[in-house]
Amino acid sequence: MPPSTLLSPSELAYLHSSLSHNPPIRPDGRSPTSFRPLVAETDLLPTTNGSARLCFADGTEAIVGVKAEVERTVGASNTTNMSQYQDRGGDDEDTRMHSAEEDVGEERRRQARGKGQGSWIEVTVDIPGERDDDGMVVFLAQMLQEGLVADGGLRDRLWIGWGWHWRVYVDILLLTAPNSYPLPLLSLTTHLALLATRLPAPISRIDEDPLFNDDWDAAQPLYDTSGPIHGSRPPFTLLVISVGDNIFFDPSREELAVADAVCAVTVVALQASQPKGKNKDGEPILKLLSLRTIDPPARLAAAASATEGENDHGLWKPARGGMKRAIVGKMVKMVLERGGVGEEVTKGLEGFSGG
């Protein structure tokens, strides 16, 4: 967690009370589902396959670079797969080879289903003033990689052919000291960097050693929304807190200090071109990938005690115990429902990426 706020116990009690009201009153006047302004840009690092920079209104800034390299798949066997590939098509060999060359792109995508591996994705996080083995750095990297691996679409996109794959390195750098919990900032920046990532176009068949077009203008986007593989967008993670029975998105540092519970919700947009991945209005459907609870800063503070709520002197103390199932269900519903927060964030990110 970021450094604790300098608010006094009386100020924390006032803030907790205002956030518990119905309707709630946030310190900056936002509605419970509103996000702070942010600035983003993509394709700023020329030596990477994709990159993005994102800055929150509080000055917290992050940059992400994505690099890819071709790697041989350990333990891959091509004999059976090659025979199956060559048996498709007409009766004679010339017809089979001609059919394979014409349909190599579609065949590559079809064969890639279910062949990706999570070990092909590596995520590293660097935070100023923190060691690489610091608990928060390791946890953030694991959370971000968990979402990317759970989205099987990214893993399958890295499959090149029988015996070869792309290995993707996602390097995340937090340029400033975090003023609030940096997970959503790092996740949204990674989302934009992956959307901007392009890979050289393959010109070899899937049963051959990989050869690529050296013309960068012909490079293919890693996330091609016209492809049939599910998950047309990278996953992203939202930070959600509860204060009483109220739910808040994109909490500030002060709001995190009085949160009763903190959750990280990771979602992905299903392919809009598939009937099963769109609703009646043709909009993409959001799928829940993971949900994790995070200890609020108040529970980690030494001042936490067994007393719940406000004590006899009117000073707020952090509540003890877990989250109510109704609160968890309300959080997930607000993210996934039609016209909800998740859909709003997806459309906003499409505006940054030009999608």
N, C-alpha and C positions, 0 to 999 in steps of 0.2 A: 504494500500500500504506500501511497505518497506520504510525505510528512504530515503529521496531524495538524489540524487547524488551531489557530491561536485564540479561538473564541472562549470566553469564560463559561463556567457552568450555567450561569443565568442566561447568557446569550444562546447557549445550546438548548436550554429549556424553552426559550421563546421560539427558536427556529423549529424545534420538534413540534411544538404546539401549532404553529402556523401551517406546517406541512400536513398535520393530522386533520386540519379543518376540512369541512365539506361545503363549498369547494376549497381546495388547498391554495395556499399562497406561497409561491416560490420567491426566493430573495431577488431574482432578476426579472420577475414578472412573467416568465414563460408559462405556457400551459403544461400539464403533466407529460404530454407527448411531444413537446417541441424540443428541437435540437438547437444548440448554440451555432452561430455562423461559423463557417469554415472556408478555407481557401485551398484549392487543389490544382495540381498540374501533373501532366504525364510526359513521358519520353524526354526526360531531362538529362539522363546519363547516357552518353553516346556509346560506351563500351559494354552495355548490357543488352540483353534481349528485350527487356521491358523495365520501366522504372516509373515511380510516382512520388510526389511530395504532397503532404497534407498538413495544414496548420489550423489548429483550433483557435477560437476567439480569445482564450486565456493565454495565448502565446506558445503553447506546447506544439512542437513541430516534429514530424517524423519523415524519413525518406526511406524508400524500399527499392532495392535493385534485384532483378531476377536474371540469372544466368543459367544456360543449359549447355550440356555437353553429351555427346553420344557415348554410350557405354554398352558393353556386351552383357547380355543377361546370363547370369551364372546358372548352370544346370539346364539351360534350354536345349531341347531336342527338336531338330527340324525334320527328321526323316518322315515321321507320320504326317506332320502338318503339310509338308511339301507334296506328298502323294495325294492328300485330300484336296489340296489346292489345284493340282494338275488334273484331277478327275472331273472338275467342274468344266462345263462348256460342251463343245461338240464331240464327235467321234474321233476326229483326227487331231493330231498334235498342233498343226498350224491354226486350226479353229480355236483350240483351247488357249494357245498363246495370244492370239489376236484378241480374244474376249478378255483375257486377263489384263492386257495393256489398256484396253478401252475403259475398263471398270476398276482400275487399280485404286483410285481414291475411295470409292464406295466400299470396295473389298477390304481396304486397310481399316476403315472405320468399323466395318462389321466384325472383322476378326479381332479388333482390339477390345471388344466387350469382355469385361471380367478378367483381362490379362494383366492389368496394372497392379503394381505393388506399392505399398506405402513407403517402403525403404527408398524409393526413387525420389522422394521429396525431402529436402533438408532445409530446416528453418533455423536461423540464428538471430538472436536479439542482442543488441548492444545499447546499454543505457549509461549515460555519463555518470561517473562516480561509483559505478557498481561493477563488481567482479563478474566474470563470465559464469562462475559457479554459484552466484548469489541466488537465494531461494526465489525471489521475485522474477529474476531474469529467466531462470530455468522454467518456472511455472508459466510465464507468458509465452515462451517458445513452444512449450508442450501444448498449451491451449490453442495456439494458432495452427500448429501442425495437426492437431487432432481434428480440427474442422476441415482442413485440406484433404486429409486422408479419408475422413468419413464421407466426403463427397467423391464417390467412385468415378465421377466424370473426369476429374483431373488426372487420376492415376491412369485411366484408360487412354487418355490423350497422349501420354508419354510413350506408349507402345509404338515402335517403329516397324518392326517386323519380327519374324521368328529368329530370336537370338540377339536382338538389339532393342535398345530403348533410350529415351532421353533421361538424364538425371538433372533435376532442377534444383538450383540453390537459391533460396529466398533469404536475402540479407537485409535485416531491418535495423535501422539506426534511429534512435530517439535523439534528436539534435539538442533538445533542451531538457532540463530537469523536470520531471513530471509534476504538474500542479494538481492533477487528479489522477485517478487510476487509468493508466495508458492503454489498457487492452482494446477498447473500441477504436482509438486513434490508430493503433498499429494494425488492427484488422481491416479497417476501411482503406488505409494506405496500401496494404497488401492486395486487397481486392482490386484497386485501380491499377496497381502495377501488373497484376496477372492479366487484366483485361488489355493492357497495352503490350503484352509480351507477344512477340512474333518469332516463329521458328522457320529455318530454311525449308523450302518445299522439296519433298523427296521426289526423285525421278526414277528410282529403282523399284522393282516389285518387292513384295513382302517376303519372298523366298530367296532374295539376294542380299549380299552385303549392301548396306545403305549408301546411296549416292544422293547428293542434294544439288539443287539449282543454286549457283553462286550469285545470282542476281537478287539483291536484298529487296528490290521492289516486288519480287514474286514471292516473298516470304509469306507464310500463312499465319494468321492469328492463332494463338494457343486456344482461345475460347471463340470458336466460330458458331454464332447463334443459329446458322443454317444447318449445322450437323445434327445427326440423329442421336448422338450420345446424350444421355440425360444430364441436366445441370448446365444450362446455357450461360450461367454466370458463376463466378467464384463465390464461395460462401463468405459470409461476414458475421461478425459477432457484435451484439448490442449489450450494453451494460444497463441493467434495470434494478431499481431499488424499491423497497416498500417502506412506508412510514405509516403505521396504523393500518388502515384498510385502503390507503391510497397508493397508486403505482406511479413511478416517475422514470422517465427515460433520459439518458445523457445527464446524469447527476453531476453537479459541481462538487468541488472539494468540501465546501461547507455542508452540502446535503449528504454527502457520504459520511460525514462525521456523526450524523444523528440517524442514519439509516437503521431500521430494524432488521433488514435482510438485504443482501446484494446477490444478484444472479447474473451470469453471463449466458446469453441465449444465442446460439449459432444456428443460422438458417441458410438455405440456398434456394434460388429460383429454379423451378423445373423448366425444361425446354418448352417454350411457348408454341413451337410448331407441331408438337405432338398432341393428339386429342387428350391423352391422359394427363398431360402437363399443363392444361389450361382450363379455366372455368367457362361458364356460359358466355361471358363477355369477351373471351379471347385473351384475357390477361394471364400472365404466368402464375402458377400456384407455388406458394412458399412451403418448403419442407423443413421440419425441425431436424437438425443434425445432432445437437447436443445441448444440454442445460446443466450448468454447474453453479453451485453456490460458493460464494466467496465470503470469508469472515469480514464483517464490517470493521472499520478502524476502531470503533468504540469498544468492541469486544476484545481487541488486542491491547487496549490501554490498561495500565495498571489500576486505573480508577474503577474498573468494572467490579461490581459487587452483586450479591444475590438479590438485592432490592430491585424490583421492576418498576418502570414508569418513573413518576416524580416522587421524591421523598417528602418528609414533613416540612422541609424548608423551601419547597418549590424548585429544587434543583433537579434537573433531569439526570437520570442514570440509565445506562443501556439495559434493554430488556434481555433476559436470558431465555434460552430454548431455541428450537428450530422454527422453520417457516410452516405456516399453515398450508395444507394442501389446496385450499380454496385460493390462496394468494398466488401459489405457483400456477394453478390453472388459469387464473385471470391474466397473469403475465404472458403466458404462452398464447392465449386467445388474442390479446391485444397486438401481439406481433404477427400472428399468422392469419387473422381474419381478413376478409375482403375489405379493402380500403383502410387497413390497419397500418400500424407503424412500419412493419416490415415492407409492405408494398410502397409506402411513401419513401423509405430509404432507398429501395431498389430503383425507383424512378429518378430520385435525386442523383444517384451514382451514375445512371445512364446519361444524365446531362453532362457530368464531368467527363465521361469517357467518350461522349459523342455518339452513344448507342441509340 
